[in-house]
Amino acid sequence: MSQQPQAEKDVFVSYNVIDQPWVDGELLTRLRGRSITFFDQHRPELGVFRASALDEAITQSRFVLLVISSGYLRDSWDSFTNIAAFNYMLEGKGRGKALRVIPAFKERVEGSLPARISSLTSVDLCEADEEEWGRLLNALSREAAGEGECEAAPQPTPPPPHPRDTREVLSLLAELIKRPEVYGPLTQFGAEFGRMRDQIRSLTAHKRLHDLFQRLADKLDVSVVYCPPRMPDEEVDWDEMEGSLAEITDIVAAIVACAAAAEFATEQSLWVQKLLLALADWAAGNAEKNGDRVRDARKRIYRVLNTVPAQINAKLVDIAKSLRLTALEKALLAVHANLQALDAGGVTAGQLAKISRSAEQVDELDRSLRASVFVHDSLQQIDDELRAAEPFFEREVEAVVEAWMVVGPKLKTICASAAFGWEAELLAAGAELELCLPEEARAGVRRAFRNIRRKVTRIFSRVDTDMLERCGQLEAEIGEPLNLLLAVM
């Protein structure tokens, strides 16, 4: 007899068994009080495979609530559950809508969180008051669906083709600011608007800095063609090396200026001093036509490249994680409701429709940004691991095996959907490398490693460009007009 599919419920509750007394006495009691239906991870249907039961329960839920504690982060079954939930979230499996995953912190936890958890908007229940509990329960409640802030990043998709209305709407609100039905909702979120504007500016500045470092890496790679390792000085193309130095000097000057503008570093920062000293040595090497001195200077610049971009990326991700556009979405919805209810003169039906669409677009941009940040951050980590293994893979295959133990799970997670179009290509390259890792099949491991290294570099560059476009989109659509709106509030 075939197993009947489980009925859909509001939330799948994932927790460690050691936390069951708190879950039963506090969390589930509150869910029942709000008539929120749930699947309990530790009370699956009897007589079925546990993994299958958990998998089906997740797909039959509108939300997955991860009760985060020290015990939860150590448990392998709990890891299976939250990895499965994250994959379904990216796939948008079932009902044509992405699964929402909400981490709920029951206690403070030490150490870093898995990226799939830290990338999501969470709720803090460690010392939660009734307002915080209400925020969570409103998000889970079917009646309040779409009004809460506790929402996970959706499936990452390219920006929609329809025109964006937010910039025009914010300009319209600046004109209508003297009307109470507009002024009231906007001033309620004034402080949050100011923080949002500053975060968008900082995000854009850090992304520009990250992009400049990528340009520096590209120019350095080109310079290797003209002055490769062990080439005699008389064979070096010194004219091309002079041109390369001029371009790299300009890029480094832009990096130093951008780092200062982003408040990421000053001219006295150690890595800035290393770059400037290396450039001076490169210039001296060019003047002396001393290839060894040039190569040593270039090597020192590469050392900076191997560390600083990852620090910039970490800062960028932190800013993007903290940037929440929900205050703007709520303000737009409140203004729309006020204008519609009052049948306010001077506002056309078309303008009302634009305000409503703008709220949807802000929500969409918010989700899209957080999903993109997760993919970008994961690819950065994958690129770092492969870059670190690259100097050793020719003579130490174990370095590739160790790198893949870290890279493999991350790669499979970000390729769980087909949102960008490169996922199948990257999965195929990963599968090819994985087949070469057993000792009896290692003849092709070097070719497979080079293949995935090239693909990750190329795809990361595409994702990097996409992130830069999204940051520009945020600045143009929200940052600039929001600054004008704040000036008249």
C-alpha positions in Angstrom: 0.0 0.0 0.0 1.6 3.3 -1.0 2.2 6.0 1.6 -0.3 8.9 1.5 1.3 12.4 1.2 1.2 14.5 4.3 -1.2 17.4 4.5 0.5 20.8 4.1 1.2 22.7 7.4 2.4 26.1 8.2 5.8 25.3 9.6 8.3 22.4 10.0 10.1 22.8 13.4 13.7 21.5 13.4 15.5 21.3 16.8 17.9 19.2 18.8 16.3 16.7 21.1 18.0 18.2 24.1 16.0 21.4 23.6 12.7 19.4 23.5 11.4 20.7 26.9 11.8 24.3 25.8 10.3 23.6 22.4 7.3 21.8 23.9 6.7 24.2 26.8 7.4 27.5 25.1 7.5 27.3 21.3 4.8 24.8 20.4 2.5 26.1 23.0 2.6 29.6 21.3 2.2 28.0 17.9 -1.0 26.2 19.0 -2.2 29.4 20.6 -2.1 31.1 17.2 -3.6 28.1 15.4 -0.3 27.7 13.5 0.0 24.1 12.3 3.4 22.3 12.4 5.4 19.2 11.7 7.7 18.2 14.7 11.1 16.9 13.5 11.3 14.5 16.4 7.7 13.1 16.1 7.6 11.8 12.5 4.9 9.3 11.3 5.6 5.8 12.6 6.8 3.0 10.2 8.4 5.2 7.5 12.0 5.9 6.7 13.1 8.8 8.8 15.0 10.7 6.1 12.1 10.3 3.7 9.6 11.5 6.3 11.7 14.6 7.1 12.2 15.4 3.5 8.5 15.2 2.7 7.5 17.2 5.8 9.9 20.0 4.8 8.4 20.2 1.2 4.9 20.2 2.7 5.5 23.2 4.9 5.3 26.9 4.2 8.2 27.6 6.6 11.0 25.8 8.2 11.9 27.1 11.7 15.5 26.1 12.8 15.8 26.3 16.6 19.5 27.2 16.9 21.4 26.0 20.0 24.9 24.6 20.6 23.5 21.1 20.5 21.6 21.8 17.3 24.8 22.9 15.5 26.7 19.7 16.6 24.0 17.1 15.5 24.4 15.4 12.1 20.6 14.8 11.7 19.9 18.5 12.4 22.5 19.4 9.8 20.8 17.0 7.3 17.5 18.8 8.0 18.7 22.4 7.6 20.8 21.5 4.5 17.7 19.9 2.9 15.6 23.0 3.9 18.1 25.4 2.4 18.3 23.4 -0.9 14.5 23.4 -1.2 14.5 27.1 -0.4 16.8 27.7 -3.4 14.9 25.4 -5.7 11.5 26.8 -4.8 10.3 23.2 -4.8 6.5 22.7 -4.7 3.8 25.3 -5.2 6.0 27.4 -7.4 7.1 29.4 -4.4 10.4 29.3 -2.5 10.4 27.7 1.0 11.0 30.2 3.8 13.7 29.2 6.3 13.9 31.1 9.7 16.7 30.5 12.2 15.5 31.1 15.7 18.2 31.5 18.3 17.2 29.8 21.6 20.6 30.5 23.1 23.9 32.3 22.4 26.2 30.1 20.4 30.0 30.4 20.1 32.0 30.3 16.9 31.0 30.9 13.4 27.7 29.7 11.9 27.4 27.7 8.7 27.0 30.1 5.8 23.6 28.7 4.9 22.4 29.8 8.3 24.2 33.0 8.7 23.0 34.2 5.3 19.3 34.2 6.5 17.4 36.7 8.5 17.0 35.3 12.0 15.0 36.0 15.1 16.5 36.2 18.6 14.5 34.2 21.2 17.3 34.1 23.9 15.6 36.8 26.0 12.7 37.5 23.7 9.9 39.8 24.8 6.3 39.6 23.6 7.1 41.9 20.7 9.8 39.6 19.3 7.6 36.5 19.7 4.8 38.4 18.0 7.1 39.2 15.1 7.9 35.5 14.6 4.3 34.3 15.1 3.0 36.9 12.6 5.5 35.7 10.0 4.4 32.1 10.5 0.7 32.8 10.7 -1.2 32.1 7.5 -3.4 35.2 8.2 -0.4 37.4 8.5 1.6 35.9 5.6 3.8 38.4 3.9 3.7 41.0 6.7 6.5 39.7 8.9 10.2 40.4 8.6 11.4 36.9 9.3 11.8 35.8 5.7 14.5 33.8 4.1 16.3 34.6 0.9 14.3 33.4 -2.1 15.6 31.6 -5.1 18.2 33.8 -6.7 16.9 35.0 -10.0 17.9 37.8 -12.4 16.1 41.1 -12.0 12.6 41.1 -13.6 12.0 42.6 -17.0 9.3 45.1 -16.0 10.2 48.7 -15.3 11.2 49.7 -11.8 9.0 52.2 -10.0 10.7 52.8 -6.7 12.8 55.8 -7.8 9.8 57.6 -9.3 7.6 56.7 -6.3 10.1 58.1 -3.7 10.3 61.3 -5.8 6.5 61.4 -5.7 6.4 61.0 -1.9 8.9 63.8 -1.5 6.4 66.0 -3.3 3.5 64.8 -1.1 5.5 64.9 2.2 3.3 67.7 3.7 0.2 65.6 3.6 -0.4 63.8 6.9 -1.3 60.5 5.3 2.2 60.5 3.7 4.2 62.3 6.4 3.0 60.0 9.2 4.2 56.6 7.9 7.4 58.0 6.5 8.5 59.8 9.7 7.8 56.6 11.7 10.6 54.9 9.7 12.9 58.0 9.4 15.8 56.6 11.5 15.7 53.3 9.7 15.7 55.1 6.3 18.8 57.0 7.4 20.6 53.7 8.3 19.4 52.1 5.1 20.9 55.0 3.0 24.2 54.8 4.8 24.4 51.0 4.4 23.6 51.2 0.7 26.4 53.7 0.3 28.8 51.5 2.3 27.8 48.4 0.4 28.4 50.2 -3.0 31.8 51.5 -1.9 33.0 48.1 -0.7 31.8 46.4 -3.9 33.7 49.0 -6.0 36.8 48.3 -3.9 36.4 44.5 -4.4 36.0 45.1 -8.2 39.2 47.2 -8.2 41.1 44.3 -6.6 39.8 42.0 -9.4 41.1 44.4 -12.0 44.5 44.4 -10.2 44.6 40.6 -10.3 43.8 40.6 -14.0 46.5 43.1 -14.9 49.1 41.2 -12.8 48.3 38.0 -14.6 48.8 39.8 -18.0 52.2 41.0 -16.7 53.4 37.4 -16.2 53.3 37.0 -20.0 55.9 39.7 -20.5 58.1 38.7 -17.5 57.5 35.0 -16.7 59.5 33.1 -14.1 63.2 32.4 -14.9 63.2 34.3 -18.2 66.6 36.0 -18.8 66.5 39.8 -18.4 67.5 40.4 -22.0 64.4 38.5 -23.2 61.9 40.4 -21.0 59.6 42.8 -22.9 60.5 45.8 -20.9 58.3 48.2 -22.9 55.2 46.1 -22.1 56.4 45.8 -18.5 56.5 49.6 -18.3 53.0 49.8 -19.6 51.8 47.2 -17.2 53.4 49.0 -14.3 51.6 52.3 -15.3 48.2 50.6 -15.4 48.8 48.7 -12.1 50.0 52.0 -10.4 46.7 53.7 -11.5 44.6 50.8 -10.2 46.5 50.8 -6.8 45.9 54.5 -6.5 42.2 54.0 -7.1 42.2 51.1 -4.5 43.8 53.3 -1.8 41.4 56.1 -2.5 38.4 53.8 -2.5 39.5 52.0 0.7 39.7 55.3 2.5 36.2 56.4 1.2 34.7 53.1 2.3 36.5 53.5 5.7 38.0 50.1 5.1 41.7 51.2 5.3 44.0 54.2 5.3 47.3 54.9 3.7 49.0 53.8 6.9 47.3 50.3 6.8 49.8 47.5 6.6 48.5 46.0 3.3 48.4 49.5 1.7 52.1 50.0 2.6 53.0 46.6 1.2 51.3 47.5 -2.1 53.1 50.9 -2.3 56.5 49.4 -1.4 56.1 46.6 -3.9 55.2 49.1 -6.7 58.3 51.2 -5.8 60.5 48.0 -6.1 58.8 47.1 -9.4 59.6 50.6 -10.8 63.2 50.2 -9.6 63.4 46.7 -11.2 62.0 48.2 -14.5 64.6 51.0 -14.4 67.4 48.5 -13.8 65.9 45.9 -16.2 66.2 43.5 -13.3 63.6 40.7 -13.8 64.2 39.1 -10.4 63.4 42.3 -8.7 60.2 42.8 -10.7 59.1 39.2 -10.1 59.7 39.6 -6.3 57.7 42.8 -6.3 54.9 41.1 -8.2 54.9 38.2 -5.8 54.4 40.5 -2.9 51.4 42.1 -4.6 50.0 38.7 -5.1 50.3 38.0 -1.4 48.1 41.1 -0.7 45.7 39.8 -3.3 45.5 36.4 -1.5 44.3 38.0 1.7 42.7 41.5 1.4 39.8 40.7 -1.1 38.6 38.0 1.2 38.5 40.6 4.0 36.6 43.0 1.8 34.2 40.3 0.8 33.5 39.5 4.5 32.8 43.1 5.2 30.6 43.4 2.1 28.6 40.3 3.2 28.2 41.7 6.7 26.8 44.9 5.4 24.5 43.2 3.0 23.2 40.8 5.7 22.4 43.8 8.0 20.7 45.7 5.2 17.0 45.2 5.4 14.6 47.0 3.1 11.5 45.9 4.9 11.1 49.3 6.6 10.8 51.0 3.2 8.4 48.3 2.0 6.2 48.8 5.1 6.2 52.6 4.7 5.2 52.3 1.1 2.4 49.9 2.0 1.2 52.2 4.8 1.2 55.2 2.5 -0.7 53.3 -0.2 -3.3 52.1 2.3 -3.8 55.7 3.7 -4.1 57.3 0.3 -6.5 54.6 -0.9 -8.7 54.7 2.2 -8.9 58.5 2.2 -9.6 58.7 -1.5 -7.0 61.5 -1.5 -7.2 64.0 -4.3 -4.2 64.8 -6.3 -3.1 61.2 -6.5 -4.1 59.2 -9.5 -5.0 55.6 -9.7 -1.9 55.0 -11.8 0.3 56.6 -9.0 -1.4 54.4 -6.4 -0.7 51.3 -8.5 3.0 52.4 -8.8 3.3 52.8 -5.0 1.9 49.2 -4.6 4.2 47.8 -7.3 7.1 49.6 -5.7 6.5 47.9 -2.4 6.6 44.5 -4.2 9.7 45.5 -6.0 11.5 46.6 -2.8 10.7 43.2 -1.2 11.8 41.4 -4.4 15.1 43.3 -4.4 15.7 42.6 -0.8 15.3 38.9 -1.2 17.3 38.8 -4.4 20.2 40.7 -2.8 20.4 38.4 0.1 20.3 35.3 -2.1 23.0 36.8 -4.4 25.2 37.7 -1.4 25.0 34.0 -0.2 26.0 32.7 -3.7 28.8 35.4 -4.0 30.1 34.6 -0.5 30.1 30.8 -1.2 31.9 31.2 -4.5 34.5 33.5 -2.8 35.2 30.7 -0.3 35.4 28.1 -3.1 37.8 30.3 -5.1 39.9 30.8 -2.0 40.2 27.1 -1.3 41.1 26.2 -4.9 43.6 29.1 -5.1 45.3 27.8 -1.9 45.5 24.3 -3.3 46.8 25.4 -6.7 50.5 25.7 -5.9 50.6 22.1 -4.6 48.3 20.1 -6.9 51.0 19.2 -9.4 53.0 17.3 -6.9 50.6 16.7 -4.0 47.2 15.2 -5.0 46.2 15.1 -1.4 46.0 18.9 -1.4 43.3 18.6 -4.0 41.5 15.9 -2.0 41.6 18.1 1.1 40.4 21.1 -0.8 37.5 19.2 -2.3 36.3 18.1 1.2 35.6 21.8 1.8 34.6 22.8 -1.7 32.4 20.0 -2.6 29.5 20.5 -0.2 29.5 24.3 -0.8 29.5 23.9 -4.5 26.5 21.4 -4.4 24.6 23.8 -2.2 24.8 26.8 -4.4 24.1 24.7 -7.5 20.9 23.3 -6.0 18.8 25.5 -8.3 19.2 26.6 -11.9 18.6 30.3 -11.3 21.7 31.7 -13.1 22.3 29.1 -15.8 25.8 28.1 -14.8 24.9 25.6 -12.1 24.9 22.4 -14.3 28.3 23.3 -15.8 29.8 23.7 -12.4 28.3 20.5 -11.0 29.6 18.6 -14.0 33.1 19.9 -13.5 32.8 19.0 -9.8 31.6 15.5 -10.6 34.5 15.0 -13.0 37.0 16.0 -10.3 35.3 13.8 -7.7 35.6 10.8 -9.9 39.4 11.3 -10.0 39.9 11.5 -6.3 40.1 7.7 -5.4 43.7 6.5 -5.5 43.0 4.1 -8.4 41.6 6.9 -10.6 44.0 9.8 -10.0 45.5 9.8 -13.5 43.1 12.6 -14.6 43.0 14.6 -11.3 45.3 17.4 -12.5 43.3 18.0 -15.7 40.0 17.9 -13.7 41.4 20.3 -11.1 42.5 22.8 -13.8 39.1 22.5 -15.4 37.1 23.3 -12.3 39.6 26.0 -11.3 39.0 27.8 -14.6 35.2 27.4 -14.4 35.0 28.7 -10.8 37.1 31.7 -11.8 35.0 32.5 -14.8 31.7 32.0 -13.0 32.8 33.9 -10.0 33.6 36.8 -12.3 30.1 36.7 -13.7 28.5 36.6 -10.2 30.8 39.3 -9.1 29.7 41.5 -12.0 26.0 40.7 -11.1 26.6 41.7 -7.5 28.1 45.0 -8.7 25.1 45.6 -10.8 22.8 44.9 -7.9 24.7 47.3 -5.7 24.4 49.9 -8.4 20.7 49.2 -8.7 20.3 49.7 -5.0 22.1 53.0 -5.1 20.2 54.3 -8.2 16.7 53.0 -7.3 16.7 53.5 -3.5 19.9 55.1 -2.1 19.8 58.4 -4.2 16.1 59.1 -4.1 15.9 58.1 -0.4 18.6 60.7 0.3 16.4 63.3 -1.4 13.3 62.2 0.5 15.2 62.3 3.8 16.3 65.9 3.0 12.7 67.1 3.0 11.4 65.0 5.9 
